[in-house]
Amino acid sequence: MSFDAPAAHLNASNPQDRLLSASCLDFLLIELVPMAERITQDLAAGERLLDDEETKEAAFFRLESLGYRVGQGLAERFSRDRPRFTDNLDVIKFLCKDLWMTLFKKQIDNLKTNHRGVYVLTDNSFRPFARMSMSVRSEAVSMAQTYLWFPCGVIRGALSNLGIHTTVQAETTELPGATFQIKTINKA
């Protein structure tokens, strides 16, 4: 099979096809962070030496930007046949149920809001962290933090495409859980 062959042979009801898609996303997410770090270090070597904080910030920007574009595309693709959303909470629920199911094969476990533009999404078994482990727990939690930058961009991009401008922060204190905090930005 060539790469430019039409995907007509794929069958959405075939579990093998879904496993292939899930595995491809898993492998992509596993390699994104090291790739962003390598690119950042290579660019820094060509110009001037960046300190660790600048390198980390450049990798964050790269990963979050990639995620942002992916989120925009996902929102466009999966919301086009739906009726218009009536408010921000409906959009967030769409993200928690439909988009999260598409990406991670499960819904968000918990959604909290203060009804003033702040939403906290909790995924108790965040798929990219399912197989992550290290001998020292604190190392694993610290390393896992960088793997949250791409999903933060996905969330921000999807919400932006659906008309909500936000900032998104994520953290993990216990693997495999992840918490995403979304704050809406009022455009003046």
C-alpha positions in Angstrom: 0.0 0.0 0.0 1.3 3.4 -0.8 1.0 6.5 1.4 -1.1 8.4 -1.1 -3.6 5.6 -1.6 -7.2 6.6 -0.7 -8.4 5.6 2.8 -11.6 4.0 1.5 -10.4 0.6 2.7 -10.5 1.8 6.4 -13.7 0.8 8.2 -14.7 2.8 11.3 -16.3 -0.3 12.8 -13.1 -2.3 12.5 -11.4 -2.4 15.9 -8.0 -2.9 14.2 -8.3 0.4 12.5 -9.1 2.2 15.8 -6.1 0.5 17.5 -3.8 1.6 14.7 -5.0 5.2 15.0 -4.6 5.1 18.8 -1.1 3.7 18.6 -0.1 6.3 16.0 -1.3 9.1 18.3 0.5 7.4 21.3 3.8 7.2 19.4 3.4 10.8 18.1 2.9 12.1 21.6 5.9 10.1 22.9 8.2 11.5 20.3 7.0 15.1 20.2 8.7 16.3 23.4 12.2 14.9 22.5 11.8 16.2 19.0 10.9 19.7 20.2 13.9 19.7 22.6 16.3 18.5 19.8 15.1 21.2 17.4 15.4 23.8 20.1 18.9 22.7 21.0 20.0 22.5 17.4 18.7 26.0 16.7 20.4 27.3 19.8 23.7 25.8 18.8 23.6 27.6 15.5 22.9 31.0 17.1 23.9 31.5 20.7 23.8 29.2 23.6 20.5 29.3 25.5 20.3 28.6 29.2 18.1 25.7 30.4 15.2 28.0 31.1 15.3 29.6 27.6 15.6 26.2 26.0 12.6 24.9 28.0 10.6 28.0 27.1 11.4 27.6 23.4 10.4 23.9 23.5 7.1 24.8 25.3 6.3 27.4 22.6 7.0 24.9 19.8 4.9 22.1 21.4 2.0 24.4 22.4 2.0 25.9 18.9 1.8 22.4 17.3 -1.0 21.5 19.7 -2.8 24.7 18.9 -3.0 24.0 15.2 -4.1 20.4 15.8 -6.8 21.6 18.2 -8.1 24.1 15.6 -8.3 21.3 13.0 -10.0 18.9 15.4 -12.6 21.5 16.4 -13.3 22.4 12.8 -13.6 18.7 11.7 -15.8 17.4 14.6 -18.1 20.4 15.2 -19.1 21.2 11.7 -22.2 18.9 11.7 -23.4 20.0 15.1 -25.8 22.8 15.9 -24.2 26.0 17.2 -23.2 26.1 20.8 -25.3 28.3 23.0 -22.7 29.2 25.6 -19.1 28.6 26.7 -20.1 25.7 29.0 -21.6 23.8 26.1 -18.3 24.3 24.2 -16.3 23.0 27.2 -18.6 20.0 27.5 -18.0 19.2 23.8 -14.3 19.3 24.5 -14.6 17.1 27.5 -16.8 14.5 25.9 -16.4 14.4 22.1 -12.9 15.8 21.4 -11.3 14.0 24.4 -13.0 10.8 23.3 -11.6 11.3 19.8 -8.1 11.9 21.1 -7.7 9.8 24.2 -10.5 7.2 23.8 -12.3 8.3 27.0 -14.1 11.3 28.4 -12.7 13.8 30.9 -13.3 12.4 34.4 -14.3 15.6 36.1 -15.3 19.1 35.0 -15.5 22.0 37.5 -16.3 25.6 36.9 -16.7 28.8 39.0 -19.2 30.0 36.3 -16.9 33.1 35.8 -14.7 31.8 33.1 -12.5 29.3 34.9 -12.8 25.6 34.1 -10.8 22.7 35.6 -10.7 19.5 33.7 -9.4 16.4 35.5 -8.3 13.2 33.7 -7.5 10.6 36.3 -5.9 8.3 33.8 -4.4 10.6 31.1 -3.6 8.2 28.2 -0.1 9.6 27.4 0.9 9.0 31.0 -0.4 5.4 31.1 2.9 3.8 30.5 5.2 6.5 32.0 7.3 5.5 34.9 10.7 6.1 36.4 12.6 4.7 39.4 12.1 8.0 41.3 8.5 9.2 41.5 9.4 12.9 41.6 11.5 12.5 38.4 8.5 10.9 36.6 6.1 13.7 37.7 8.7 16.4 36.7 9.3 14.8 33.3 5.6 14.3 32.7 5.0 18.0 32.9 6.6 18.7 29.5 4.2 16.1 27.9 1.3 18.3 28.9 2.3 21.2 26.7 1.0 19.7 23.5 -2.4 18.9 25.0 -2.6 22.4 26.4 -2.2 23.7 22.9 -4.8 21.3 21.6 -7.3 22.6 24.1 -6.5 26.2 23.5 -6.7 25.8 19.7 -10.0 23.9 19.8 -11.6 26.5 22.0 -10.2 29.3 20.0 -11.7 27.8 16.8 -15.0 27.6 18.6 -14.9 31.2 19.6 -13.5 31.1 23.2 -10.1 32.7 23.7 -8.3 31.1 26.7 -5.1 30.4 28.6 -4.6 26.8 29.5 -2.3 25.5 32.1 -1.8 21.8 33.1 -0.2 19.9 35.9 0.2 16.5 37.3 0.9 15.6 40.9 0.3 11.8 40.6 0.8 9.7 37.5 -1.2 8.9 35.4 -3.5 11.8 36.3 -3.5 15.3 34.8 -5.4 18.5 35.5 -6.0 21.2 33.0 -7.1 24.7 34.1 -8.8 26.8 31.4 -9.3 30.6 31.9 -11.3 32.5 29.4 -9.9 35.8 28.0 -12.4 38.6 27.3 -11.5 40.2 24.0 -12.1 43.9 24.1 
